[in-house]
Amino acid sequence: MTTIRATCPTCGEVGLTPDEVELHVDPSGQRQASYCFDCPSCLELISKPADERIVRLLASGGVPVRQWPPTGSQVPQGPSVTYDDLLDFHDLLQTDSWFDDLVDLLRFETDRR
């Protein structure tokens, strides 16, 4: 089995298997490729940019290449979330019926379309 050497900013060099690494590549070239892994020592999620050389090395080592953004994904449409929206959501989560209220709100928004 291939061992991939990566560096955790806290723990230093760690050994990973290809299944423990995610490689994300934007086929359009608009976003820089990146890879991420959960550090086996400190359990932190580590994300790093990947140039063409790193992409080739990881792919040849058996890390599956995932397209990012995922194929067929769309950029969400609509207004941005505001600070007031966040506060309203926080208040909603403080109630015992928050989940039912949220489902009702989503049904209302869906019916409105």
C-alpha atoms as one frame of an Amber mdcrd trajectory, in Angstrom:
protein
   0.000   0.000   0.000   1.232   3.480  -0.871   2.132   5.778   2.023   1.625
   9.465   1.409   3.740  11.871   3.426   2.036  15.124   4.363   2.756  17.833
   6.898   0.460  18.872   9.718   1.267  22.387  10.961   1.013  21.130  14.563
   2.392  17.588  14.420   4.846  17.744  11.538   5.195  14.952   8.994   2.512
  12.247   9.030   1.941   9.124   6.959  -1.406   8.616   5.237  -3.025   6.097
   2.931  -4.626   7.265  -0.334  -8.079   6.710   1.219  -7.250   9.231   3.952
  -6.589  12.084   1.510  -9.096  14.076  -0.553  -7.880  15.830  -3.698 -10.090
  18.541  -5.225  -9.435  19.894  -8.706 -11.412  22.533 -10.615 -11.433  21.384
 -14.248 -12.057  24.963 -15.421  -8.853  26.098 -13.730 -10.610  28.995 -12.006
  -9.820  27.670  -8.518  -6.524  26.321  -7.303  -6.485  22.591  -6.619  -6.254
  21.522  -2.986  -5.982  18.449  -0.839  -7.112  17.791   2.694  -6.761  15.109
   5.354  -7.528  14.484   9.000  -4.228  14.468  10.878  -3.895  11.020  12.488
  -2.125  12.560  15.510  -4.137  15.659  16.465  -7.313  14.814  14.440  -7.459
  18.343  12.952  -8.687  18.770   9.373  -5.736  20.035   7.349  -6.285  21.665
   3.960  -3.484  22.716   1.639  -3.173  24.092  -1.887  -1.933  21.685  -4.541
   0.049  22.779  -7.576   0.185  20.628 -10.722   3.127  18.603  -9.380   1.298
  17.759  -6.119  -1.863  16.843  -8.050   0.137  14.449 -10.247   1.940  12.905
  -7.246  -1.247  12.352  -5.253  -3.167  10.990  -8.237  -0.318   8.616  -9.132
  -0.252   7.506  -5.476  -3.880   6.384  -5.708  -5.705   9.424  -4.289  -8.971
   9.815  -6.224  -9.309  13.159  -8.023 -12.604  14.866  -7.213 -13.907  17.680
  -9.354 -14.587  20.867  -7.416 -17.123  22.235  -7.577 -18.893  18.893  -8.034
 -20.226  18.271 -11.517 -23.737  19.614 -11.957 -23.597  21.823  -8.883 -25.083
  25.257  -9.071 -24.294  28.438  -7.268 -27.205  29.155  -4.920 -29.440  31.978
  -6.077 -31.109  34.515  -3.837 -30.158  37.087  -1.270 -27.148  36.719   1.005
 -27.616  35.670   4.606 -27.579  38.746   6.846 -26.621  39.224  10.474 -30.337
  39.595  11.307 -31.051  36.259   9.570 -28.413  34.618  11.728 -29.884  36.109
  14.912 -33.392  34.977  13.898 -32.071  31.464  13.295 -30.318  31.473  16.658
 -33.574  32.525  18.368 -35.435  29.772  16.516 -32.968  27.146  17.771 -33.669
  28.183  21.365 -37.278  26.939  21.151 -38.404  23.351  21.756 -40.302  23.290
  18.459 -37.457  24.659  16.323 -37.364  21.728  13.931 -41.119  21.752  13.232
 -41.009  25.541  12.810 -38.133  25.228  10.362 -39.948  22.557   8.322 -43.069
  24.774   8.210 -40.966  27.720   7.050 -39.393  25.639   4.270 -42.805  24.380
   3.163 -44.079  27.963   3.051 -41.104  29.086   0.937 -41.532  26.114  -1.422
 -45.266  26.732  -1.818 -44.592  30.407  -2.534 -42.535  29.544  -5.597
